[in-house]
Structure formats: C-alpha cells, structure tokens
Amino acid sequence: MIILLLLAILCAVLWYRTRQFTKAGKLINVEDLQKDVRVLDEEMQKEINEHLQGAVQIPTVSHNDPKETDWSQFAKFQHYLEQTYPEVFKTMSLEKVEGYSLLFKWTGKSRNRKPIAFLSHQDVVPVNVEAEWTYPPFSATMADHYIWGRGTFDMKCHLISVMEACERLIREGFQPEEDIYLLFGCNEEVGDQPAGLGADRLSAILEERGIRLDCVIDEGGAITDGSMIGIAPRVCAVGVSEKGFASFDISATQTGGHSSKPPVHTSLGQVCAAAVKLENNWMKPKLIAPVERMLEIVAPYMNNYALRMLMANKWLFKPILPLIFSKVKALKPFVQTTTALTMASGSPQDNVLPQQAHIVMNSRVLPTETVGETLEHVRKVTEGTGVEVKGFKFTEPCPVSPHNTASFGKIRELVEKYYPGTVVIPYVQLGASDSRNYYNICDNIYRIMPFYFPAFVTDLAHCTDERIPDDVLQKGVQLFMDFIREYQGE
C-alpha cells in the first residue's frame, strides 16, 4: 500500500512539473506564426537575387587534388565581386592571401572596441551527374519560385548577403565604430587542403598581427520549420561548436588466389565483419552542455509529451537521457560520435580473391571527446576480426562558445525581430566550417545563416538540384545590416 502511495505521489509530481514546465515556456503568439517570414522589399530582393545568380554562374569548384581546381574561376569570381560591390572595394582595404583567399578590412572609428568578422567561403563542391539536374547546375536558373544551382545554399547566398549588407551601409554613409573583417577562404569544401591557402592562413595572419576578435559570424543554422524537431514554432539553431571529423582506413591482407578455393574468411569478409561490429557498437551517448541547453529551450514546445516530461524532470531522468535521445533519429547525432561506413574496395574481378580489402569509416566526433578516443574505440570494437585500423584525415571537435554573450544576444534579438515566433537555440553543428580555424583569436564564434528556408532546402547542400527560395535573402541582408549598425561589443 505504501509503495502504491509513493508511486502515486511520484506520478503526481512528474505530471505537475511537466505542466509547469510547459507553461513556463515562452508563449508563442499564433499571429506571429502566421506572419510572412520572407520578403519585405521586393525591389531590394530582386537586386540581391540577380547578384546571387551572377555569383552562382561562376563555377568556383574546389577539388581534393588542387591541381584539378580551375583557379581562374576564382579570379573571375573576385572580379565579379569588385564589379558588383564597388563601394566595398573603394572603402575597405583588401589583401589577396595566397592569390585566392580574401581579407577585407573596414576600418572603424574607435580603437576601443575589438573587431568583429564575417566569414564565408568562395568554393563549392563538384557536380556528380549534371544530367540529373532539373536545370544546369551553374545556370542559376530562376524557376518555380527558386534559384537553382550549385552553391545557392552552400554558401554563396551567405557570402553575397554579407557583401550586400556592407555595400548598402557604405552607400548610406555608415562607418562602424569597430574594425570589421570579411574573411573569404577558397578551400573550405576540401577541408582546408592544401594547408596555408584558406581560412587557416587568414586566421594565422590576424594572429601574427596581434588581432583578437570580439565575435565571428559564419555559416550555420538557418531559420526553418520547427516540425523537423517536433515543435510548432519556427526554430533558429545558432552553432556554438562543431563536431570533429575523423576518417579511418580499416584493412585486411591475405595472399589472394582463385575464388574456387576460398578461405573461411577472405580479406573482404574480414573487413565486412569489422564493419558490422562498428555499426552495431557506436560510442556511448553523452548529453553535453550546449545540447542540454538546446533541449531545455525547445522542450516546452515539443509535441511529444514523453520527451517534455523527461526534460521537465531532469532531476530524476538525467542519467538515462543520453540513451533515450540516442534512440530519436533527429537527436541521435547530437548525443553521440557517429559511425558512417562510406567507402569499400576488394578484388578487381569477380573470380579473384582479394589480396587486400579496405573500408573507410567516417566519424563526426562529439565535443568533450577526441579523435584519439575514437580511434581507440574503433580498434577495440574490431578486435578479433584480423583488420588493421589507421586514421588518415581528422580534425578535433571545436571548443564551445558561450551563449550568454552580447553577440549571441544581439543575434537572438534580430532573429526575433525579423522572424517573429522563432525559437532561437544554441546547438552543436554536425558539419565542418571555416570557423573552426578562428578559435586561436576568438572565443565567441557563432554559425548562422539568417534566412528562412523550408526544412527540405537545408538538406540540399552538396545534392543534385541544390536551390533556395527566391524571396528569402532580403531579410537576411537587413539582419546583417542591423547587426553591424547596432552591435556594441562585450
């Protein structure tokens, strides 16, 4: 009887805390959710679109082998920027670093504030099968209310919007209080290879000059529909960190021979056995601080009552939250270092035993963990399969920038101004960006693309038929302009 009474009391406490937790969430005005989150000034939007189209039509494709990169297209792109944004080029100093990365400096009126920086990268990924595109990938065709083309989303829309904001402010006669840097690398899509050519070199130059930045704004989360994470309001995810990147070659070697006389396990069978073990044994889930904060903010709006109850009663459920969230597809990458088998090779012919077989595994490493710990995990899981494991390409996870700074607060304020009814959350970015190179000179690094994109558009980066809506950029330009005008620093 006593046990039943205690259970009843516990259930009542859980119910009451969940109810209060939900009520404590910011009440979103239904009218805000119905407000247009797209264009404000159609004439301005038309001009921005035309400028983006011109940028996309220049195929600044980077390749893993830099000898395959057509660097003349980068020179053409830079000339296009100069023709399109003459006031920026007249007003700001420009250094062409290693020929193709761009370092703009807009000198401010005050020497008492630390500079701020806006990052972008000029390069885009290659097109796999051009015939599969609805419109040619570098045509920048405007059709069906979209601008189609490689680089529209990743990330020439962002670069062009930064340039638009600065050009328009200069035409207004505005001069910032602090120095402002525009830092545009040329090899982000190939992981800063070769070294010393892109963002890594731009960052090193500023460090050599003793410059420490107040904040950095780079590509990242957009404003999109909250339904993708199970909430009714729109959501804007601002990246405060990035997962690390690690690729591992897993190989096995045998003598080979004729397929009519196979061993119990060929070298290909060995690596396949290792692959199965790896897919079934990920690293343990963890609830790290920025992800916990992200969930605290969105949980009051969650349609899923069970998840709301868990977050409302962390005092009881916190030890099991990482395991539970690892079972939710949308949340799994935020609580675990991932395992993705991406490449495989074996025999060159169907009746020949493979002498050597390989698989490649790519992991995105959770902050608080390391590439070394991931390698140790892979080796431990594959013990007994006869494979050899080597890491061959990696970057460590980024530090976590605080979300209680003036710069994060200004981002949140402006997002709520231009996109009413939007929940702004810190999050850990799953993919890599140039911003990871700037922690040597800045603590406050934030990743945001301040445009409204339907959820499916955010999945089109690097894909066939990459495109963006033709009425979303103008608000982002306005937001960048307001940030530059209004930001007062720490």
PETAPE-V62452 format. One record per residue. N is the residue number from 1. RES is the residue in one small letter. PSI is psi as a letter, one per 40 degrees, with the letter a starting at -180 (999 if undefined). OMEGA is omega in whole degrees, -180 to 180 (999 if undefined). Layout:
n=N res=RES psi=PSI omega=OMEGA
n=N res=RES psi=PSI omega=OMEGA
This chain:
n=1 res=m psi=d omega=-180
n=2 res=i psi=d omega=-180
n=3 res=i psi=d omega=179
n=4 res=l psi=d omega=178
n=5 res=l psi=d omega=179
n=6 res=l psi=d omega=178
n=7 res=l psi=d omega=178
n=8 res=a psi=d omega=178
n=9 res=i psi=d omega=179
n=10 res=l psi=d omega=180
n=11 res=c psi=d omega=179
n=12 res=a psi=d omega=179
n=13 res=v psi=d omega=180
n=14 res=l psi=d omega=180
n=15 res=w psi=d omega=-177
n=16 res=y psi=d omega=-179
n=17 res=r psi=d omega=179
n=18 res=t psi=d omega=179
n=19 res=r psi=d omega=-180
n=20 res=q psi=d omega=179
n=21 res=f psi=d omega=180
n=22 res=t psi=d omega=180
n=23 res=k psi=d omega=-178
n=24 res=a psi=e omega=178
n=25 res=g psi=i omega=179
n=26 res=k psi=h omega=179
n=27 res=l psi=h omega=180
n=28 res=i psi=h omega=178
n=29 res=n psi=h omega=180
n=30 res=v psi=d omega=179
n=31 res=e psi=d omega=177
n=32 res=d psi=d omega=-179
n=33 res=l psi=d omega=-178
n=34 res=q psi=e omega=-179
n=35 res=k psi=i omega=180
n=36 res=d psi=h omega=180
n=37 res=v psi=e omega=-176
n=38 res=r psi=b omega=-165
n=39 res=v psi=i omega=172
n=40 res=l psi=d omega=-175
n=41 res=d psi=h omega=-173
n=42 res=e psi=d omega=-180
n=43 res=e psi=d omega=177
n=44 res=m psi=d omega=180
n=45 res=q psi=d omega=180
n=46 res=k psi=d omega=-179
n=47 res=e psi=d omega=179
n=48 res=i psi=d omega=179
n=49 res=n psi=d omega=180
n=50 res=e psi=d omega=179
n=51 res=h psi=d omega=177
n=52 res=l psi=d omega=179
n=53 res=q psi=d omega=179
n=54 res=g psi=d omega=180
n=55 res=a psi=d omega=-178
n=56 res=v psi=d omega=-178
n=57 res=q psi=e omega=177
n=58 res=i psi=h omega=-172
n=59 res=p psi=g omega=179
n=60 res=t psi=g omega=-176
n=61 res=v psi=h omega=174
n=62 res=s psi=i omega=-179
n=63 res=h psi=i omega=178
n=64 res=n psi=d omega=172
n=65 res=d psi=h omega=-176
n=66 res=p psi=d omega=178
n=67 res=k psi=d omega=179
n=68 res=e psi=e omega=-179
n=69 res=t psi=h omega=178
n=70 res=d psi=g omega=-175
n=71 res=w psi=e omega=177
n=72 res=s psi=d omega=178
n=73 res=q psi=d omega=177
n=74 res=f psi=d omega=176
n=75 res=a psi=d omega=178
n=76 res=k psi=d omega=180
n=77 res=f psi=d omega=-180
n=78 res=q psi=d omega=175
n=79 res=h psi=d omega=178
n=80 res=y psi=d omega=178
n=81 res=l psi=d omega=-180
n=82 res=e psi=d omega=179
n=83 res=q psi=d omega=-175
n=84 res=t psi=d omega=-176
n=85 res=y psi=g omega=-174
n=86 res=p psi=d omega=-178
n=87 res=e psi=d omega=176
n=88 res=v psi=d omega=-177
n=89 res=f psi=d omega=177
n=90 res=k psi=d omega=-171
n=91 res=t psi=d omega=-177
n=92 res=m psi=i omega=170
n=93 res=s psi=i omega=-179
n=94 res=l psi=h omega=171
n=95 res=e psi=h omega=173
n=96 res=k psi=h omega=-173
n=97 res=v psi=h omega=-177
n=98 res=e psi=f omega=174
n=99 res=g psi=d omega=-169
n=100 res=y psi=d omega=173
n=101 res=s psi=i omega=-172
n=102 res=l psi=h omega=177
n=103 res=l psi=h omega=175
n=104 res=f psi=i omega=173
n=105 res=k psi=h omega=175
n=106 res=w psi=h omega=-173
n=107 res=t psi=h omega=-180
n=108 res=g psi=i omega=-177
n=109 res=k psi=d omega=-173
n=110 res=s psi=i omega=173
n=111 res=r psi=e omega=-175
n=112 res=n psi=e omega=180
n=113 res=r psi=i omega=175
n=114 res=k psi=i omega=-180
n=115 res=p psi=i omega=170
n=116 res=i psi=i omega=-177
n=117 res=a psi=i omega=172
n=118 res=f psi=h omega=-178
n=119 res=l psi=i omega=169
n=120 res=s psi=i omega=171
n=121 res=h psi=i omega=-176
n=122 res=q psi=d omega=-171
n=123 res=d psi=i omega=176
n=124 res=v psi=i omega=-180
n=125 res=v psi=i omega=178
n=126 res=p psi=i omega=174
n=127 res=v psi=h omega=-178
n=128 res=n psi=c omega=-177
n=129 res=v psi=h omega=-175
n=130 res=e psi=d omega=-177
n=131 res=a psi=e omega=-179
n=132 res=e psi=e omega=-179
n=133 res=w psi=i omega=176
n=134 res=t psi=d omega=175
n=135 res=y psi=i omega=-179
n=136 res=p psi=h omega=-169
n=137 res=p psi=d omega=178
n=138 res=f psi=f omega=177
n=139 res=s psi=d omega=-176
n=140 res=a psi=f omega=-179
n=141 res=t psi=h omega=173
n=142 res=m psi=h omega=-177
n=143 res=a psi=i omega=177
n=144 res=d psi=f omega=179
n=145 res=h psi=f omega=176
n=146 res=y psi=i omega=167
n=147 res=i psi=h omega=-174
n=148 res=w psi=h omega=173
n=149 res=g psi=i omega=178
n=150 res=r psi=h omega=180
n=151 res=g psi=e omega=178
n=152 res=t psi=d omega=179
n=153 res=f psi=d omega=-174
n=154 res=d psi=g omega=-15
n=155 res=m psi=f omega=-177
n=156 res=k psi=d omega=174
n=157 res=c psi=d omega=-179
n=158 res=h psi=d omega=-179
n=159 res=l psi=d omega=-179
n=160 res=i psi=d omega=-180
n=161 res=s psi=d omega=175
n=162 res=v psi=d omega=179
n=163 res=m psi=d omega=178
n=164 res=e psi=d omega=-178
n=165 res=a psi=d omega=-179
n=166 res=c psi=d omega=180
n=167 res=e psi=d omega=-178
n=168 res=r psi=d omega=177
n=169 res=l psi=d omega=179
n=170 res=i psi=d omega=178
n=171 res=r psi=d omega=177
n=172 res=e psi=e omega=-177
n=173 res=g psi=e omega=-178
n=174 res=f psi=i omega=170
n=175 res=q psi=h omega=-177
n=176 res=p psi=i omega=175
n=177 res=e psi=d omega=-178
n=178 res=e psi=i omega=172
n=179 res=d psi=i omega=176
n=180 res=i psi=h omega=178
n=181 res=y psi=h omega=168
n=182 res=l psi=h omega=-171
n=183 res=l psi=h omega=-173
n=184 res=f psi=h omega=179
n=185 res=g psi=i omega=-174
n=186 res=c psi=e omega=-175
n=187 res=n psi=f omega=179
n=188 res=e psi=d omega=-175
n=189 res=e psi=e omega=178
n=190 res=v psi=f omega=174
n=191 res=g psi=f omega=178
n=192 res=d psi=f omega=178
n=193 res=q psi=h omega=-5
n=194 res=p psi=i omega=-179
n=195 res=a psi=i omega=176
n=196 res=g psi=e omega=-177
n=197 res=l psi=d omega=-172
n=198 res=g psi=b omega=-174
n=199 res=a psi=d omega=179
n=200 res=d psi=d omega=179
n=201 res=r psi=d omega=178
n=202 res=l psi=d omega=178
n=203 res=s psi=d omega=-179
n=204 res=a psi=d omega=179
n=205 res=i psi=d omega=179
n=206 res=l psi=d omega=179
n=207 res=e psi=d omega=178
n=208 res=e psi=d omega=-180
n=209 res=r psi=e omega=177
n=210 res=g psi=f omega=-177
n=211 res=i psi=h omega=174
n=212 res=r psi=h omega=-174
n=213 res=l psi=i omega=177
n=214 res=d psi=d omega=176
n=215 res=c psi=i omega=179
n=216 res=v psi=h omega=175
n=217 res=i psi=h omega=180
n=218 res=d psi=i omega=178
n=219 res=e psi=i omega=179
n=220 res=g psi=b omega=-177
n=221 res=g psi=i omega=176
n=222 res=a psi=i omega=171
n=223 res=i psi=h omega=-177
n=224 res=t psi=a omega=-176
n=225 res=d psi=h omega=-179
n=226 res=g psi=e omega=-179
n=227 res=s psi=d omega=-179
n=228 res=m psi=e omega=175
n=229 res=i psi=e omega=172
n=230 res=g psi=f omega=176
n=231 res=i psi=i omega=-178
n=232 res=a psi=d omega=-177
n=233 res=p psi=i omega=170
n=234 res=r psi=i omega=-178
n=235 res=v psi=i omega=173
n=236 res=c psi=h omega=-179
n=237 res=a psi=h omega=-180
n=238 res=v psi=h omega=-177
n=239 res=g psi=h omega=177
n=240 res=v psi=e omega=177
n=241 res=s psi=i omega=176
n=242 res=e psi=i omega=172
n=243 res=k psi=i omega=176
n=244 res=g psi=i omega=-177
n=245 res=f psi=h omega=179
n=246 res=a psi=h omega=175
n=247 res=s psi=i omega=-177
n=248 res=f psi=h omega=173
n=249 res=d psi=h omega=-179
n=250 res=i psi=h omega=-170
n=251 res=s psi=i omega=173
n=252 res=a psi=i omega=-176
n=253 res=t psi=h omega=175
n=254 res=q psi=a omega=-177
n=255 res=t psi=e omega=-179
n=256 res=g psi=a omega=179
n=257 res=g psi=a omega=-177
n=258 res=h psi=i omega=-176
n=259 res=s psi=e omega=178
n=260 res=s psi=e omega=179
n=261 res=k psi=g omega=-175
n=262 res=p psi=i omega=171
n=263 res=p psi=i omega=178
n=264 res=v psi=d omega=177
n=265 res=h psi=h omega=173
n=266 res=t psi=i omega=177
n=267 res=s psi=d omega=177
n=268 res=l psi=d omega=176
n=269 res=g psi=d omega=180
n=270 res=q psi=d omega=-178
n=271 res=v psi=d omega=177
n=272 res=c psi=d omega=176
n=273 res=a psi=d omega=177
n=274 res=a psi=d omega=-179
n=275 res=a psi=d omega=180
n=276 res=v psi=d omega=-180
n=277 res=k psi=d omega=-179
n=278 res=l psi=d omega=-180
n=279 res=e psi=d omega=-179
n=280 res=n psi=e omega=-176
n=281 res=n psi=g omega=175
n=282 res=w psi=i omega=173
n=283 res=m psi=i omega=-175
n=284 res=k psi=i omega=177
n=285 res=p psi=i omega=178
n=286 res=k psi=i omega=174
n=287 res=l psi=g omega=-178
n=288 res=i psi=i omega=-169
n=289 res=a psi=d omega=-178
n=290 res=p psi=d omega=177
n=291 res=v psi=d omega=177
n=292 res=e psi=d omega=179
n=293 res=r psi=d omega=177
n=294 res=m psi=d omega=-178
n=295 res=l psi=d omega=177
n=296 res=e psi=d omega=-177
n=297 res=i psi=d omega=-175
n=298 res=v psi=d omega=-174
n=299 res=a psi=d omega=180
n=300 res=p psi=e omega=-179
n=301 res=y psi=e omega=-173
n=302 res=m psi=h omega=175
n=303 res=n psi=d omega=-178
n=304 res=n psi=h omega=-176
n=305 res=y psi=d omega=-178
n=306 res=a psi=d omega=179
n=307 res=l psi=d omega=177
n=308 res=r psi=d omega=-179
n=309 res=m psi=d omega=-180
n=310 res=l psi=d omega=-179
n=311 res=m psi=d omega=179
n=312 res=a psi=d omega=-176
n=313 res=n psi=f omega=180
n=314 res=k psi=d omega=180
n=315 res=w psi=d omega=-179
n=316 res=l psi=d omega=-168
n=317 res=f psi=e omega=-172
n=318 res=k psi=d omega=-179
n=319 res=p psi=d omega=-177
n=320 res=i psi=e omega=-178
n=321 res=l psi=d omega=180
n=322 res=p psi=d omega=180
n=323 res=l psi=d omega=-180
n=324 res=i psi=d omega=-178
n=325 res=f psi=d omega=178
n=326 res=s psi=e omega=178
n=327 res=k psi=e omega=179
n=328 res=v psi=h omega=-171
n=329 res=k psi=d omega=-177
n=330 res=a psi=d omega=-176
n=331 res=l psi=d omega=-175
n=332 res=k psi=d omega=-178
n=333 res=p psi=e omega=-178
n=334 res=f psi=e omega=-179
n=335 res=v psi=e omega=-179
n=336 res=q psi=i omega=163
n=337 res=t psi=h omega=-171
n=338 res=t psi=i omega=175
n=339 res=t psi=h omega=178
n=340 res=a psi=h omega=176
n=341 res=l psi=h omega=-168
n=342 res=t psi=d omega=-176
n=343 res=m psi=i omega=178
n=344 res=a psi=i omega=176
n=345 res=s psi=i omega=178
n=346 res=g psi=b omega=-179
n=347 res=s psi=i omega=176
n=348 res=p psi=e omega=-177
n=349 res=q psi=i omega=-171
n=350 res=d psi=d omega=-179
n=351 res=n psi=e omega=180
n=352 res=v psi=h omega=176
n=353 res=l psi=h omega=-179
n=354 res=p psi=h omega=173
n=355 res=q psi=d omega=178
n=356 res=q psi=h omega=177
n=357 res=a psi=i omega=-178
n=358 res=h psi=i omega=161
n=359 res=i psi=i omega=176
n=360 res=v psi=h omega=177
n=361 res=m psi=h omega=176
n=362 res=n psi=h omega=177
n=363 res=s psi=i omega=169
n=364 res=r psi=h omega=-165
n=365 res=v psi=h omega=-178
n=366 res=l psi=h omega=170
n=367 res=p psi=i omega=-171
n=368 res=t psi=e omega=172
n=369 res=e psi=i omega=-176
n=370 res=t psi=i omega=175
n=371 res=v psi=d omega=179
n=372 res=g psi=d omega=178
n=373 res=e psi=d omega=178
n=374 res=t psi=d omega=177
n=375 res=l psi=d omega=179
n=376 res=e psi=d omega=179
n=377 res=h psi=d omega=-179
n=378 res=v psi=d omega=180
n=379 res=r psi=d omega=-179
n=380 res=k psi=d omega=-178
n=381 res=v psi=d omega=-174
n=382 res=t psi=e omega=177
n=383 res=e psi=h omega=177
n=384 res=g psi=e omega=179
n=385 res=t psi=e omega=178
n=386 res=g psi=e omega=-179
n=387 res=v psi=i omega=174
n=388 res=e psi=h omega=-177
n=389 res=v psi=h omega=177
n=390 res=k psi=h omega=172
n=391 res=g psi=h omega=-178
n=392 res=f psi=e omega=179
n=393 res=k psi=h omega=-175
n=394 res=f psi=i omega=167
n=395 res=t psi=i omega=-180
n=396 res=e psi=i omega=174
n=397 res=p psi=i omega=-179
n=398 res=c psi=i omega=168
n=399 res=p psi=i omega=-179
n=400 res=v psi=h omega=176
n=401 res=s psi=i omega=-180
n=402 res=p psi=i omega=179
n=403 res=h psi=e omega=178
n=404 res=n psi=f omega=-178
n=405 res=t psi=i omega=177
n=406 res=a psi=d omega=-178
n=407 res=s psi=d omega=177
n=408 res=f psi=d omega=179
n=409 res=g psi=d omega=179
n=410 res=k psi=d omega=176
n=411 res=i psi=d omega=-179
n=412 res=r psi=d omega=-180
n=413 res=e psi=d omega=-177
n=414 res=l psi=d omega=176
n=415 res=v psi=d omega=180
n=416 res=e psi=d omega=177
n=417 res=k psi=d omega=-175
n=418 res=y psi=d omega=-179
n=419 res=y psi=g omega=-177
n=420 res=p psi=i omega=179
n=421 res=g psi=e omega=-179
n=422 res=t psi=h omega=177
n=423 res=v psi=h omega=-179
n=424 res=v psi=h omega=-176
n=425 res=i psi=i omega=167
n=426 res=p psi=i omega=176
n=427 res=y psi=i omega=177
n=428 res=v psi=h omega=-178
n=429 res=q psi=h omega=-175
n=430 res=l psi=d omega=179
n=431 res=g psi=i omega=-177
n=432 res=a psi=i omega=175
n=433 res=s psi=i omega=178
n=434 res=d psi=d omega=-173
n=435 res=s psi=d omega=-179
n=436 res=r psi=e omega=-180
n=437 res=n psi=e omega=-169
n=438 res=y psi=e omega=179
n=439 res=y psi=e omega=176
n=440 res=n psi=d omega=-177
n=441 res=i psi=e omega=-179
n=442 res=c psi=h omega=176
n=443 res=d psi=d omega=-172
n=444 res=n psi=g omega=-176
n=445 res=i psi=h omega=-175
n=446 res=y psi=i omega=-174
n=447 res=r psi=h omega=-178
n=448 res=i psi=h omega=169
n=449 res=m psi=h omega=-167
n=450 res=p psi=f omega=-179
n=451 res=f psi=i omega=175
n=452 res=y psi=h omega=175
n=453 res=f psi=h omega=169
n=454 res=p psi=i omega=-173
n=455 res=a psi=d omega=-176
n=456 res=f psi=d omega=-180
n=457 res=v psi=d omega=-178
n=458 res=t psi=e omega=178
n=459 res=d psi=e omega=-175
n=460 res=l psi=e omega=177
n=461 res=a psi=h omega=179
n=462 res=h psi=e omega=-176
n=463 res=c psi=i omega=168
n=464 res=t psi=i omega=179
n=465 res=d psi=f omega=170
n=466 res=e psi=h omega=-178
n=467 res=r psi=i omega=174
n=468 res=i psi=i omega=175
n=469 res=p psi=i omega=-175
n=470 res=d psi=e omega=-178
n=471 res=d psi=f omega=-174
n=472 res=v psi=e omega=-169
n=473 res=l psi=d omega=-172
n=474 res=q psi=d omega=179
n=475 res=k psi=d omega=178
n=476 res=g psi=d omega=176
n=477 res=v psi=d omega=178
n=478 res=q psi=d omega=180
n=479 res=l psi=d omega=177
n=480 res=f psi=d omega=180
n=481 res=m psi=d omega=179
n=482 res=d psi=d omega=179
n=483 res=f psi=d omega=-179
n=484 res=i psi=d omega=-180
n=485 res=r psi=d omega=-164
n=486 res=e psi=e omega=-173
n=487 res=y psi=h omega=-176
n=488 res=q psi=e omega=-179
n=489 res=g psi=i omega=-178
n=490 res=e psi=999 omega=999
